[in-house]
């Protein structure tokens, strides 16, 4: 790999390329299927060369020239936080991982509490048997996921799906006109 084409691209470069693709879709230069395919390649690109190949046949500035420009965000939508920020998307990922365990723990504890009250004495906390092994597996998954950047990747996948839905909606609206 030579020079700039072999250099690693940043999230801002991928976002700028995605913005260029969105503009090309709105201008009618790309069909919805081609936009979707190119958007997937743009978010999966690792180098500037891969990003350049996605938009090589489109008019406009190169992705490196756009990297300093923040992609346009409608006023009613919050800006997407870069995946490089510490803890970006981690809380949502943690909640989604642990919420089922917390719900089951609450239900089992409520059942245990009702059985204690109905018997009139404190019984062995039997919910420990299903909750501890499940919690240990979740803890290992959480540590591994945080160490490997799984919350950031999940946030990127969520943003990719959101962009695809938005593109389909825009294409449907354009067909209706």
C-alpha positions, 0 to 999 in steps of 0.5 A, spaced: 500 500 500 502 506 498 502 513 501 495 516 503 491 510 500 494 505 505 493 510 511 487 508 516 481 512 515 477 515 521 470 515 523 469 522 521 472 520 514 467 514 514 461 519 516 463 524 510 463 518 505 456 516 507 454 523 507 457 524 500 453 517 498 446 520 501 447 526 497 448 522 491 442 518 492 438 525 493 441 527 487 438 521 483 446 519 481 445 512 485 439 507 486 437 505 493 440 498 492 447 501 490 446 506 495 445 501 500 451 496 498 456 502 498 454 505 504 456 498 507 462 498 504 464 505 506 462 503 514 466 497 513 472 501 510 479 501 514 483 505 509 482 511 505 483 507 499 477 503 500 473 509 502 476 512 495 473 506 491 466 507 494 465 514 491 470 514 485 465 515 480 461 520 484 463 528 483 465 532 488 471 533 493 475 527 496 473 524 502 480 526 505 478 533 504 471 532 507 474 529 513 474 536 517 467 537 515 462 535 520 456 531 516 450 535 516 445 533 521 437 535 521 436 540 527 431 535 530 436 529 531 442 529 536 449 528 533 451 521 533 457 520 538 464 518 535 465 511 537 472 513 539 469 517 545 470 513 552 464 509 554 461 511 547 454 506 547 457 502 553 451 504 557 446 502 552 450 496 551 450 494 558 443 495 559 441 491 554 445 485 556 443 485 563 436 487 563 433 480 562 438 478 568 435 484 572 428 482 570 428 475 572 432 476 579 426 481 581 421 476 579 425 470 582 426 474 589 419 476 589 417 469 589 422 467 594 419 473 598 412 471 598 414 464 600 418 466 606 412 471 608 407 465 607 411 460 611 412 465 616 420 464 616 426 466 612 427 460 607 434 459 603 435 464 598 434 459 592 434 464 586 441 464 587 442 457 583 439 460 577 442 467 578 449 466 580 451 462 573 447 466 569 450 472 572 457 469 571 456 468 564 454 475 563 460 478 567 465 474 563 461 477 556 461 484 559 468 484 561 470 481 554 465 485 550 468 492 553 475 490 552 474 488 545 470 494 543 463 491 542 459 497 544 462 501 539 461 496 534 454 495 536 453 503 535 456 503 528 451 497 526 445 501 529 447 507 525 448 503 519 441 500 520 438 507 521 442 510 515 439 504 511 432 505 513 432 513 512 435 512 505 429 507 504 424 512 507 427 518 502 427 513 496 419 511 497 418 519 498 421 520 492 417 515 488 411 518 491 412 525 488 
